[in-house]
């Protein structure tokens, strides 16, 4: 049938071993090591990242509200000669 993509070249004196993906565990140690590690990393860096993000979001929110309120106001000089 021809050569497969992984067998295009023959390299001498190099031995490689592979395991079939069907023989591997898809999520080894996911619940015992993965979730506690994520929790540890989040709690250790939360107070370094969260205050900066909250301050940035708050300033952006207040700026947006003030610009919106200014856009809703009428310019009284435009309506002086209407009466």
C-alpha positions as CSV (number, residue, x, y, z in Angstrom):
1,X,0.0,0.0,0.0
2,X,2.9,2.4,0.3
3,X,4.5,4.2,3.2
4,X,2.6,6.0,5.9
5,X,3.3,9.6,6.8
6,X,5.3,8.6,9.9
7,X,7.4,6.1,8.0
8,X,8.7,8.3,5.1
9,X,12.3,8.2,6.1
10,X,14.4,5.5,7.7
11,X,16.7,6.7,10.4
12,X,19.5,4.3,11.4
13,X,20.4,3.7,15.1
14,X,17.3,5.3,16.4
15,X,14.7,3.2,18.2
16,X,11.2,4.6,18.8
17,X,8.5,3.1,20.8
18,X,4.8,4.2,20.6
19,X,1.7,3.1,22.3
20,X,-1.7,2.9,20.5
21,X,-4.1,5.7,21.4
22,X,-6.6,3.0,22.2
23,X,-4.4,1.7,24.9
24,X,-3.8,5.1,26.6
25,X,-6.0,6.6,29.3
26,X,-7.8,9.6,28.0
27,X,-7.9,11.6,31.3
28,X,-5.4,10.0,33.7
29,X,-5.5,11.5,37.2
30,X,-8.0,14.1,36.1
31,X,-10.0,14.2,39.3
32,X,-7.3,13.3,41.8
33,X,-4.6,15.7,40.6
34,X,-6.1,17.9,37.9
35,X,-8.9,19.7,39.7
36,X,-6.9,20.3,42.9
37,X,-4.1,21.7,40.9
38,X,-6.4,24.1,39.0
39,X,-7.9,25.2,42.3
40,X,-4.5,25.8,43.8
41,X,-3.4,27.9,40.9
42,X,-6.6,30.0,40.8
43,X,-6.5,30.8,44.5
44,X,-2.8,31.6,44.5
45,X,-3.1,34.2,41.6
46,X,-6.6,35.5,42.2
47,X,-5.6,38.5,44.3
48,X,-2.9,39.4,41.8
49,X,-5.1,39.5,38.8
50,X,-8.7,40.1,40.0
51,X,-8.3,43.6,41.5
52,X,-6.7,44.9,38.4
53,X,-9.4,43.5,36.2
54,X,-12.1,44.8,38.5
55,X,-10.7,48.3,38.6
56,X,-10.4,48.3,34.8
57,X,-14.0,47.1,34.3
58,X,-15.3,49.6,36.8
59,X,-13.6,52.6,35.2
60,X,-14.7,51.5,31.8
61,X,-18.3,51.1,33.1
62,X,-18.4,54.5,34.7
63,X,-16.8,56.2,31.7
64,X,-19.4,54.6,29.4
65,X,-22.3,55.7,31.6
66,X,-21.0,59.3,31.7
67,X,-20.6,59.4,28.0
68,X,-24.1,58.0,27.5
69,X,-25.6,60.5,29.9
70,X,-23.8,63.4,28.1
71,X,-25.1,62.1,24.7
72,X,-28.7,62.2,26.0
73,X,-28.6,65.9,27.0
74,X,-29.8,68.6,24.7
75,X,-27.8,71.6,23.8
76,X,-29.9,74.6,24.9
77,X,-28.1,77.0,22.6
78,X,-29.6,75.2,19.6
79,X,-33.2,75.9,20.8
80,X,-32.9,79.6,22.0
81,X,-34.4,81.1,18.8
82,X,-37.3,78.7,18.5
83,X,-39.8,80.7,20.5
